[in-house]
């Protein structure tokens, strides 16, 4: 039958699947093996939509045969081959019927747990064969997994792109893997770098047994004969097939189900060496390919588990062990297992997979919640492997350090491990063990002597090149505890370093830039290696060198240099500017050009203002040319425009109206581009240009062209109907531009355009949209309300105040409520509020009452600011109120909220600084003074005034 099936045309094979599915698996091993091969041959050509139910029956029959154990009792030579083929067939069946895995997860997990250690000597010591057993999930782990799955789905639905704006202001190192979608360094780097982080080579371990190049000598030293070697290969094939089945389950099972089997796949803590789990298999299996596949699978499961592992915490009650403490113990045991593997492993493929698994675990670990000390267990081994002659091993070792540095909050142990001096640790660190001093990893004396010799040779070369006009400056020596920086610079300064290793070195430097104390003071060598990277013949190296310069330049630009560093800071950019111009040529791709423009935008005001006039003019001409080149790609032009928008706010250019107008013209050429990313950057640039115009209006003897101003307002108004990310900056720009129009006298009437633009701002406040759009729109309207032109027509106020009241009371984002309340603080006259005065007062009281009910804990930090704005707005309205308004104000105040309003009023008044609390303390005295002066009021009005004054009194 098997021979016949192989000779049939492929299109005829699905017709016999139903008959094959009905055949029962024989108990005789050779017959069962032939039937499994027949089913596998037909299954390859089968469509799930046709025979899904038959696939379920075959899979259930296979599982039943394994649990029945009739094959295991046979102990025939073909038994391992049958087990391996049946597991492979089961893997394919599970892939054909995706929901089958979730329905039969306990059975499948039982098979995986049993067979991934099949043939290991320790499993057969009892002298009798054992049978697979179902594995039930841990319900607590599954519950946490469900929360993580929901968070992961939400994160995937809101994927962020690099948009316009001050890009690096909230740079998160978790996004490092997302930037790795352009890497392709030949065969070794064919996969995207985020997949390299997770799994590496997806085909790894698909063959059976060890090849000669991957098999260590110890795997074959004590093999008595070819039969014994072949048997070991067949046993390894069973284990590898079980691991591949587990890999298929990892992709098919939801996170909430997969995390329920955490206790099966990873060490449980105390008995990590005695239990059977993936990391133990990766450490103890005699077959190097099987070890690598186990570690590869562990990395695949750990990838994306950050939300689940965030529950781990080493501190807990002593009378029982909560789930968080158990999970923390499991994580620490996983680190110990991987450290032990790094210490004893010698096969480069296994070392590579172990390091990648460790990198994924580091990225997902909540270090601040765990006991100290375990970081040193693996960093010492990683330090040695970072110097390994095998490029994949060295790259993976540096990948571990990249993920460690990518942690936003370094613990004292982590900071010491990477060489960050205590004086440079600009992070808040919780001292879990106050009396423990963490040792720092240092280079050995031999390593230091070798580097000193290299530095002496470089100094001699530098002496011979003194005639060169390029800026020369010397860094202080790198401290011995900064071993990682020293190793990175050794790799980058060596001519024989492979391109993948150079790329990873720049990635580590990019991660180190977040903790700028690691790089501070070493600008000379950084400029040298980045300059060499930008000249590298490999495109990936040039790209990541540019991204490294982008991040390092941004972080250095945020620092206020000390007097000793000022020359270094300026020379850093003077050395790199000619190299950047050279790297931006016709042979460079669009990603590299965008990265170079982004790097130039992050130069920083300090260095930019101190560039010599010729170099500064050359820089502006270069960036302006990139932005105005119609033949260039739109993404590159958008990045160059963003750089110009950064420069426009520098002190020397803010007052240069010609430069501002030139930047505005370039913005108008890109604001309507079909690509969303370009429009986002253009809208952000328009916002910066409008900020510069507002700042320069009082100081300019000349004014911006009315025609250009009109086109800018028209473009901003049109852009307010675009995507939310574009709209958020468009409303900011529109508010500023309308202010310029109001301040700058015009020879032509522009009331119609102003009224239309103001209506568009109000539409952004009323219509559904992101919180950022609404608070920017409220801020823009608040600036406009200061000028009387906004109330020239009554219909705008009729739209504005009801919309503001709705935001103040109902919007879930407190920053939106704050900015909406801020508009009311800009109202100067009672007539501006008109008939909406009682509505605004009631809304303020209701918002003050609701401010203590937090729908989200994230809003807690903004609650005090919201209450302060609400109280100040109440004081503002009371100062504007007419006598006829007072009864309605008292009625609203008495409506079941009197005590809460009074308590919040007093708490705000005594909490904020005196300069801001004056309106609250003077409110009641002013009302009492008004009560004495206005004797002609009706009794009900006087009673209302007295009641409000007494309610808001702030006597101690």
Secondary structure, 3 states (H helix, E strand, C coil): CHHHHHHCCHHHHHHHHHHHHHCCCCCCHHHHHHHHHHHHHHHCCCCHHHHHHHHHHHHHHHHHHHHHCHHHHHCCCCHHHHHHHHHHHHHHHHHHCHHHHHHCHHHHHHHHHHHCCCCCHHHHCCCCCCCCCCCCCCHHHHHHHHHHHHHHHHHHHCCCCCCCCCHHHHCCHHHHHHHCCCCCECCCECCCHHHHHHCCCCCCCCCCCCCCCCCCHHHCCCCCCHHHHHHHHHHHHHHHHHHHHHHHHHHHCCHHHHHHHHHHHCCCCCCCCCCCCHHHHHHHCCCHHHHHHHHHHHHHHHCCCHHHHCCCCCCCCCCCCCHHHHHHHHHHHHHHHHHHHHHHCCCHHHHHHHHHHHHHHHHHCCHHHCCCCCHHHHHHHHHHHCCCCCHHHHHHHHHHHHHHHCCCCCCHHHHHHHCCCHHHCCCCCCCCCCCCCCCCCCCCHHHHHHHHHHHHHHHHHHHHCCCCCCCCCCCCCCCCCCHHHHHHHHHHHCCCCCHHHHHHHHHHHHHHHHCHHHCCCCHHHHHHHHHHHHCCCCHHHHHHHHHHHHHHHHHHHHCCCCHHHHHHHHHHHHHHHHHHHHHCCCCCCHHHHHHHHHHHHCCCHHHHHHCCHHHHHHHHHHHHHHHHCCCCCHHHHHHHHHHHHHHCCCHHHHCCHHHHHHHHHHHHHHCCCCCHHHHHHHHHHHHHHHHHHHHHHCCCCCCCCHHHHHHHHHHHHHHCCCCHHHHHHHHHHHHHHHHHHHHCCCCCCCHHHHHHHHHHHHHHHHCCCCHHHHHHHHHHHHHHHCCHHHHCCHHHHHHHHHHHHHHHHHCCCHHHHHHHHHHHHCCCCHHHHHHHHHHHHHHHHHHHHHCCCCCCHHHHHHHHHHHHHHHHHHHHHHHHCCHHHHHHHHHHHCCCCHHHHHHHHHHHHHHCCHHHHHHHHHHHHHHHHHHHHCCCCCHHHHHHHHHHHHHCCCCC
